[in-house]
Amino acid sequence: KWRVVFPGNGRQWKDWKQTSMFYSGNRIQTTKYTWFTFLPQNLFEQFHRLGNLYFFFLVVLNWFPQVEVFHREITILPLIVVLVASMIKDATEDYRKYRFDKTINFSKTRVYDK
């Protein structure tokens, strides 16, 4: 399978050397995470959801003996289950994007030039 690339006109090639310093390469990258940023970035995104903040608030509230309704471990269980399920879903989606990007980046390319 070939990718076909049509270059623009000659005006864009004049300042190519100057503008090419700002771009790392000509590869496609649609993934959101790396190995090092997955856990902190995913947790940051998870706690921007109102439902996860609600469960976290219940967990924090149950650690005070005056307002404890359930056991501490029982309250943290739904939050952990939701976070782990969302992390697994996000990780599989990001891995699929990585594999697709890899096939696109290593495909043969035909460039039409004047």
C-alpha positions as CSV (number, residue, x, y, z in Angstrom):
1,K,0.0,0.0,0.0
2,W,1.4,3.4,-1.0
3,R,0.8,6.8,0.5
4,V,0.6,9.6,-2.1
5,V,2.0,13.0,-1.2
6,F,1.5,16.1,-3.3
7,P,3.9,18.9,-2.5
8,G,2.8,22.5,-2.6
9,N,4.2,25.1,-5.0
10,G,7.7,26.5,-4.9
11,R,7.0,29.4,-2.6
12,Q,6.9,27.0,0.4
13,W,10.3,25.6,-0.3
14,K,12.1,28.9,0.0
15,D,12.1,29.0,3.8
16,W,12.3,25.3,4.2
17,K,15.5,25.2,6.2
18,Q,14.2,27.8,8.6
19,T,10.8,26.2,9.2
20,S,12.1,22.7,9.4
21,M,13.9,23.4,12.7
22,F,10.5,23.8,14.4
23,Y,9.3,20.3,13.4
24,S,10.7,17.1,14.7
25,G,9.9,15.0,11.7
26,N,7.4,14.0,9.1
27,R,5.8,11.2,11.1
28,I,2.2,10.9,12.3
29,Q,1.6,10.6,16.0
30,T,-2.0,10.5,17.3
31,T,-1.2,8.8,20.7
32,K,-1.9,10.7,23.8
33,Y,0.4,9.0,26.3
34,T,3.9,7.7,26.7
35,W,5.1,5.0,29.1
36,F,6.2,7.6,31.6
37,T,3.2,10.0,31.3
38,F,0.4,7.4,31.3
39,L,-0.4,7.1,35.0
40,P,-0.1,10.8,36.0
41,Q,-1.8,12.1,32.9
42,N,-4.6,9.5,33.0
43,L,-5.3,10.2,36.7
44,F,-5.4,13.9,36.0
45,E,-7.9,13.4,33.3
46,Q,-9.9,10.9,35.4
47,F,-10.4,13.3,38.3
48,H,-11.7,16.0,35.9
49,R,-14.9,13.9,35.7
50,L,-17.6,14.8,38.2
51,G,-18.4,11.2,39.1
52,N,-14.9,10.3,40.0
53,L,-14.6,13.5,42.1
54,Y,-17.8,12.5,44.0
55,F,-16.4,9.1,44.8
56,F,-13.1,10.6,45.9
57,F,-15.0,13.0,48.1
58,L,-16.8,10.0,49.7
59,V,-13.5,8.2,50.3
60,V,-12.0,11.3,52.0
61,L,-15.1,11.9,54.0
62,N,-15.2,8.3,55.3
63,W,-11.6,8.6,56.7
64,F,-13.0,10.8,59.4
65,P,-14.5,8.7,62.3
66,Q,-17.2,11.3,63.0
67,V,-18.9,11.0,59.6
68,E,-17.9,7.4,58.7
69,V,-20.9,5.6,57.2
70,F,-19.3,2.6,55.6
71,H,-16.0,0.9,56.2
72,R,-13.1,2.7,54.7
73,E,-12.1,-0.1,52.4
74,I,-15.7,-0.5,51.0
75,T,-15.9,3.2,50.0
76,I,-12.6,3.1,48.1
77,L,-13.5,0.0,46.1
78,P,-15.9,1.6,43.6
79,L,-13.4,4.4,42.9
80,I,-10.6,1.9,42.3
81,V,-12.8,-0.2,40.0
82,V,-13.9,2.7,37.9
83,L,-10.4,4.1,37.7
84,V,-8.8,0.8,36.7
85,A,-11.5,0.1,34.1
86,S,-11.0,3.5,32.6
87,M,-7.3,3.1,32.6
88,I,-7.5,-0.2,30.8
89,K,-9.8,1.3,28.2
90,D,-7.6,4.3,27.6
91,A,-4.5,2.1,27.4
92,T,-6.0,-0.2,24.8
93,E,-7.2,2.7,22.7
94,D,-3.9,4.4,22.9
95,Y,-2.0,1.2,21.9
96,R,-4.3,0.7,18.9
97,K,-3.5,4.3,17.8
98,Y,0.2,3.6,18.3
99,R,0.0,0.5,16.1
100,F,-1.9,2.3,13.4
101,D,0.5,5.2,13.5
102,K,3.4,2.8,13.1
103,T,1.9,1.2,10.0
104,I,1.2,4.6,8.5
105,N,4.7,5.9,9.2
106,F,6.5,2.9,7.8
107,S,4.4,2.6,4.6
108,K,5.9,3.3,1.3
109,T,5.4,6.9,0.0
110,R,5.2,8.1,-3.5
111,V,6.0,11.8,-3.9
112,Y,5.0,13.7,-7.0
113,D,7.4,16.4,-8.0
114,K,7.7,18.7,-11.0
